[in-house]
């Protein structure tokens, strides 16, 4: 039996998704199917924000997060490394913690320093890091949801561009956009006080969260019909 521990790392969760869902993902889903499912559950989380439904936000946000790991796996991207390179315990744009972008309005992204001693070791650590960089009291939950939707669109554009021409700079852009999307998932979680690692451990405590097999044996049609 495979389970995700509450003290697990981002890399551990990505590896868990690969072990449980890697085979069916490769056999049944195109990259656009994976992206579509990530967006499908993320938009359900956004619907939960509109309706003030905490459980709807929580479950769908975390399932969207799992599909994002599947996207990263398809491209062989180490999402933990990309998140750290993008957000080294500082805002990736203004280089401050907490972020001061609204105040100083930097005209471009700054080169921010990396201090390995600050690198979080667990998912909980990354969630705390993003809480410090982007304090949730600085914006509404709806604003956090809008930012998530915006970054989903930019990630889709980056994937589209890379698959069209397969250039190195396009792949680098794709890596950055996936990291930005991870930050927005944590942003929504912090806004509504979801303990991401704890809840992932509850959902993924016995192989696939639906069929409870590893590898997952859910069919394409059952995934397409799944609602939460």
Secondary structure by P-SEA (a helix, b strand, c coil): cbbbbccccaaaaaaaaaaacaaaaaccccaaaaaaaaaaaaaaaaaaaaaccaaaaaaaaaaaaaaaaaaaaaaccaaaaaaaaaccccccccccccccccccccccccccccccccccccaaaaaaaaaaacccccccaaaaaaaaaaaaaaaaaaaaaaaacccaaaaaaaaaaaaaaaaaaaaaaaaaccaaaaaaaaaacccccccccccccccaaaaaaccc
